[in-house]
Amino acid sequence: MPSVSGNGERPPSTSVTVVVPVLNGEKMVEQCVAACLDQTRPPDEMIVVDNGSTDRTGARAAAAGATVLEEPERGSFRARNRGWRAASSDIIACTDVDCVPEPTWLAELTEPFVDPAVGGVGGAIVQADLNSASQRWMIERRFLDQAFNAEHVFLPFFATANVAYRRAILETLDGFDETFGITAGDVDMSWRVQALANARLVYRPQAAVRHFVGENLTEITSRWREYSAGIYLLEKRWSCWPGFPEVPGFFRRTRRVWELPLALANRAATRRPLSVALIDAAVAVSIEIGRLQGHLDARTTPVTPLRAPSR
């Protein structure tokens, strides 16, 4: 891979742009922008990409101090591409409108880039609330746990709720693959950074953002439908790459549905919340619905399978 850091040393004036894609986020965008700007290491640019909002997202983001760009065609990864391509910084940091970075977020997130072999850095996503059974399930099942993502059996990956990449890497890889729409494009990017650009990813837990999620079960089931559609496309792209794990079959994916009576009995006997087992079963159903959507998406917008270069 060509050098992405000049003479191998960190430039003395390394610049950072924060990019946040938003669709109808007027209730949270000011808080997110304010936290991104109020950093011990402030960003050189703060870009919010309005992805076709019908509310006052753009006006509120601008009032909070962000540069607002328009990307009317829906898709979070299309919006992120719009943002980083308009930026002029060496490092592109990403978060989401439902996240509030801690004051040292950018300083911690950019520190590992002193190593020229590092192409991307992910930070911790800390769930802000624990008020409902659904929110407690997210913690128990490590939902959006970046430490868990960093230990993935195939290759580490980081959610775009908290990640930064070298701009040169994004240019080399032509940005996020917009085939993925709103989910899984962040996983695909992390994997391409490692497999195609031969760069390292680093997990930096000190670079934390607080993530606000809803209290209802639909917050989980709707997300898993979306994620699973994207995961189906990931499997189509990466299944031929050496080391990619075997895709679980239908009965293995849905075992929490068939095992629900036993799981409920076990949790009752051990005096643990029954809600976890019930949510597990609901998520398993949502995953299958999402995979069906992914199958339909792959027929209309096929992804190109990747194969490792022959040696």
N, C-alpha and C positions, 0 to 999 in steps of 0.2 A: 504494500500500500504506500502511496506517496506520503511524504511527511505532511502532517497537518499543523505543525507547530513551528515552522521556520527552522531555526538553528537548534531545536530541541529544548530550548529553555522557554520558560513562561515570559511572554512579552511584558515589559514593565507597566503597560497601560491596557492590559486585557480588559475588554469591554463586555458588558452583559446586557442583553435585552430579555425582558419578561414578556411572554406571549400568553394571552388568555382568550380562548374562543368562548363566545357566549351566545346562547339562544334564549331570549325572554328571561333574562336574569336580573331585572331591575331591582329586585328585593335584596340581592346580595352583592351586586357588582361594586358598589361604592366601598363596602367593607373590604372586599378582596383587593381592590386597587389601592386603597389606603394602606393596607398591610404590606403590599408589595413595594410601595414607595417608602414606607417608614422602616427602612432596613439599616442595620449598622454598616452594611455595604450597599448603598442604594443602587438600583439599576441605572444604566446609562439611557435606556429607553424602556417605556412601559406601553405595550401595545395590546389593546383589546380589539378582537375581531368580532364584529356583530354579524352573526350567521343567519340573518334574515329575521330578526326580532320584530314583533308587532307591538311591543311595549316601549318603555322609555329607557331601555338598556343603554343605547348609544349616548344619549344626552347625559345620563347619570355617570357613565364611565368617564366622559369628557370632563364633566364638572369635578370629578374626583382627581383629575390630573393625568389621565391616560390619553394617548393618541388612539383614536378610534378609526378602524378600517372597516369597510363593508365587504362581506362575502355572501351574496344573496343565495348562492346555491348551497343547499344544506349538506352538512357533513363536517364533523368536528376536525377530522384530519385535513380536509380541504381548507378549513378555516385556519388551522395551525400553519399549513404551508403558506397561506396568504400572509400570515403574520411574520414568520421568520424570513421569508423572501424580501419583505419590505424593510427588514431590520438591517443595521450596519455593524452589529457587534460580532465579536469573536465567539462568544458563548450565547446560546439560546436556552433560556430557562422556561419551563412550562409548568403551569398549574391550572386549576379550574376555578370557575366562579363560586363554587360551593366550598372552597378552601380558603383558609386564612393562614398565611405563613407566619411563623414565629419571627421575631426581629432579627435573629442571626441567620435566618434561612439562606439568603444568597451568599453570605460570607462562607458558610459551611459547605454549601452546594458547589461552589466554584473552587474551593481549596484543592481538591484532588487533581484538578487540571494542570497543576504544576508538573505532573508526570506526563510527558508527551505521548505515552502509550495509551493514556486514558481517553476514550472517545465519548463516554457518557457517565453521568453520576445521578443516582437516585437517592432521594431522601425519604424519611419516615412519613407515613400518612397516619395521623393519630385521630381516631374517631372522637368527635367533640362531645357527643351525647350518649348516655346509657339509660334512657328513660323507659324503653319499651322492650318487649320480648324480642322483637325483630332486631333492635340495635344490639341487644346482648348476644343474639345468635351471630351477628357479624363479627363480634370479638372472638367468640368460641371457635368459629370456623375460619378465622384469620382472613376475613373478607377485606381485600385491598391492603393486606399486610405486605409491605415492601420487603421485609426480611424474608418472608416466605417466598416472594417472587424471586429474590436473589438466589434462592436455593433450588430453583426449578430443575427437574431431572434432566431436561434437555440443555437449555442455556438460560442464564439469568435474564430477567426482563424487569422493566420498571413501568408503572402506569404514568401517563402524562399528567396526572394530578400533582406529581412531584418528580421532575427529571430535568436534566440539562444535557445538551449535546454541543459539541463543537460545531460551529457553522460550517467549517470545511467538510466535516463528515456528512452533514445534511446535504451539502452541495454534491458531494461524490455519489451519494445514494439517491439523489433527486427527491429528497424529502420523504414525507410519509406517503404510503401508498393509499390513494384516495378510493381504491376499490373497497376498502374496509368500512367506509361510511362513518359510523360513530363508535365502533368498538373494535378491539384487537389490532388496530393499526399501530398502537404503541408497543404491543408485544412484537409484532413483525419488525418494527424499526429497531428495537433492542437486539433482536436476533440478527438482522442484517448488519448492524454495526459490528457485531462480533464475527459473523460467518463470512461476510463479503468485504468488509473494510479492515478486518484483522485488528480491531481496536478492543480495548478492555472496558468493561463496565465496573463501576465501584459503587458499593452501597455506603452511604454516609448518613447514619441514623440521626446525627446531631442536626441535620438539615431538615427540620420538621415543619409540616403544615397540619393545621387542624381541619378535619373534614366533617362537614355538616351533612347528615343524611336524615331522611324522614323517619317517622316512628312507625309507619304502617307496613304491613306485610308486603303490599304491592311495591314498596321501595326495593325489596329484595327480589321478588319474582319477576318484576319488569326488567330489572337490571340483568338478571340471569338469562332471560330470554334474549336480550340484546347481546350479552357476552357470548352466549352459546352459538348464535348465528355467526359471530365473528370467529369463534374458535373453529367452527366447521370450515370456514375459508382458510384459516391458518393450517389446518390439517391438509387441505388440498395443496397448499403451497409448499409445506415443509416435510411432508411424509416421506419423500425420497431422499432427504438429507441424512447422511450418516449419523446415527445416534438418536434420531427422532423416536420417541417411545411409541409402542403399539397403541393404537386407538382402542379404548375399551368398547366392548360390544353393548348392545341394547340392555341385556339383563344385568350386566355389571353396572352400567350407568344408572339404572333404575332400581338398584337393590334396596335403596332406602325406602322405596314404596312398599316392596314385598316384605321387608323386615320391620315395617312400622309397628305391628302388634308386639313383637318381641322387644323392640326398642322402647316402646312405651312402658312395658312391664319392667324392663331393666331400670329405666330411669325412675319409675315409681318406687321400686324396691330400694334404690340407692338415694332416694329423696332429692333427686335432681330435677330441674324444670322439664316438664313434659313438652313445653313449647319447642324446644330444640329439635326433637324427633319429628314433630309435626311440620316444622318449617323445612327440615331436611327433605321430607317427602314432597312438599310443595315445590321446592327448588328442583328436585329430580324431574318432576313433570314439566316445569318451566324450561329446563334444559332441553328436553325432547322437542318442545314446541319451537324453541329457538333453533335447534339443529335443522328442523324442517324448513324454517325460514332461510337458514343458511344454504340449504340445498337448493331452494328456489332462487336465491340470490346468485349462487354459483352458475346457474343455468343462464341467467340473463346477463351477468357480468362476471365471466370466468376469471379466476386468478391463474397466473402463470406458475407452474410448479418449478421449484428451484432444485438444482442438482449440484453437488460439490464438483469442482473442476477435477478432471482426471489428472493423476500425477504421473 
